[in-house]
Amino acid sequence: MEQLLVQAEHAYAKRHADMAVIMYGQTLDAALKRHFEAKGTLNERIKSLVSRHVLPTTIGDWATTVRIIRNEAVHDDGPMTETDMEMTRNFTDAFLRYAVTLPKEIEIRRKLTEPADGA
């Protein structure tokens, strides 16, 4: 997942919108596979996580939007726009903070504030 994000950021820095959109979409896909128990296609995993209330509907909607834009970058002839690239980057960053970084920070904080005897 980390390597995918590095590639996405590299494409973003070079302003290669198609490649950035694809790699941010791949990063989202990898994050969902690694951090959540859901099977199937990216679309099926997003729907499953929302229906089970693992992800809020708004996060699922945005993830679906990124999935659709990524699919357009992979399968359609037209180039991605700067707006597509910015949106997929911003959402991927927000998703990773929400789903990966924040839970880890909470876990670390809890360990730091737990009494030594576990009481």
C-alpha positions as CSV (number, residue, x, y, z in Angstrom):
1,M,0.0,0.0,0.0
2,E,2.8,2.4,0.9
3,Q,4.6,1.9,-2.4
4,L,1.3,2.6,-4.3
5,L,0.9,5.8,-2.5
6,V,4.5,6.8,-3.2
7,Q,3.9,6.1,-6.9
8,A,0.7,8.2,-6.8
9,E,2.5,11.1,-5.2
10,H,5.3,10.9,-7.7
11,A,2.8,11.0,-10.6
12,Y,1.0,13.9,-8.8
13,A,4.2,15.9,-8.5
14,K,4.9,15.3,-12.2
15,R,1.3,16.4,-13.0
16,H,0.6,13.0,-14.7
17,A,-3.1,13.1,-14.0
18,D,-4.0,9.7,-15.5
19,M,-1.3,7.8,-13.6
20,A,-1.9,9.7,-10.4
21,V,-5.7,8.9,-10.5
22,I,-5.0,5.2,-11.2
23,M,-2.4,4.9,-8.4
24,Y,-4.6,6.8,-5.8
25,G,-7.4,4.4,-6.7
26,Q,-5.0,1.4,-6.3
27,T,-3.9,2.8,-2.9
28,L,-7.6,3.0,-1.8
29,D,-8.1,-0.6,-3.0
30,A,-5.1,-1.9,-1.2
31,A,-6.0,0.0,2.0
32,L,-9.5,-1.6,2.0
33,K,-8.0,-5.1,1.5
34,R,-5.4,-4.7,4.2
35,H,-7.4,-2.9,6.9
36,F,-10.9,-4.3,6.6
37,E,-12.4,-7.7,6.2
38,A,-14.3,-7.5,3.0
39,K,-14.2,-9.7,-0.1
40,G,-15.0,-9.3,-3.8
41,T,-14.4,-6.4,-6.2
42,L,-13.6,-2.9,-4.9
43,N,-17.2,-2.0,-5.5
44,E,-18.5,-5.0,-3.6
45,R,-16.1,-4.3,-0.7
46,I,-17.2,-0.6,-0.5
47,K,-20.8,-1.6,-0.5
48,S,-20.3,-4.3,2.1
49,L,-18.4,-2.1,4.5
50,V,-21.1,0.6,4.2
51,S,-23.9,-1.8,4.7
52,R,-22.2,-3.3,7.8
53,H,-21.7,0.3,9.1
54,V,-17.9,-0.2,9.1
55,L,-17.6,2.8,6.9
56,P,-20.0,5.8,7.0
57,T,-22.2,6.3,3.9
58,T,-20.4,9.5,3.0
59,I,-17.0,7.7,3.0
60,G,-18.5,4.9,0.9
61,D,-19.9,7.5,-1.6
62,W,-16.5,9.2,-2.0
63,A,-14.8,5.8,-2.3
64,T,-17.2,4.9,-5.0
65,T,-16.5,8.2,-6.8
66,V,-12.7,7.5,-6.7
67,R,-13.4,4.0,-8.0
68,I,-15.4,5.3,-10.9
69,I,-12.8,7.9,-11.8
70,R,-10.0,5.3,-11.5
71,N,-12.0,3.0,-13.9
72,E,-12.4,5.9,-16.3
73,A,-8.6,6.5,-16.2
74,V,-7.9,2.8,-16.9
75,H,-10.6,2.1,-19.5
76,D,-11.6,5.4,-21.3
77,D,-9.7,7.3,-24.0
78,G,-10.1,10.8,-22.5
79,P,-7.4,12.2,-20.3
80,M,-8.1,12.8,-16.6
81,T,-8.3,16.4,-15.5
82,E,-6.5,18.3,-12.8
83,T,-9.7,18.3,-10.8
84,D,-10.0,14.5,-11.1
85,M,-6.4,14.2,-9.9
86,E,-6.9,16.7,-7.0
87,M,-10.1,15.1,-5.9
88,T,-8.7,11.5,-5.8
89,R,-5.6,12.7,-4.0
90,N,-7.6,14.6,-1.4
91,F,-10.0,11.8,-0.8
92,T,-7.3,9.2,-0.6
93,D,-5.4,11.2,2.0
94,A,-8.6,11.8,4.0
95,F,-9.5,8.1,3.8
96,L,-6.1,7.0,4.9
97,R,-6.2,9.4,7.9
98,Y,-9.7,8.2,8.9
99,A,-9.2,4.4,8.3
100,V,-5.5,3.9,9.0
101,T,-3.7,6.7,10.8
102,L,-6.4,7.8,13.3
103,P,-7.2,4.3,14.6
104,K,-3.4,3.6,15.0
105,E,-2.9,6.9,16.9
106,I,-5.9,6.1,19.2
107,E,-4.4,2.7,19.9
108,I,-1.0,4.2,20.7
109,R,-2.6,6.8,23.0
110,R,-4.6,4.2,24.8
111,K,-1.5,2.1,25.5
112,L,0.2,5.2,26.9
113,T,-2.6,6.1,29.2
114,E,-3.5,2.6,30.5
115,P,-2.5,1.8,34.0
116,A,0.5,-0.5,34.3
117,D,-1.5,-3.2,36.1
118,G,-4.2,-3.2,33.4
119,A,-6.9,-2.1,35.8
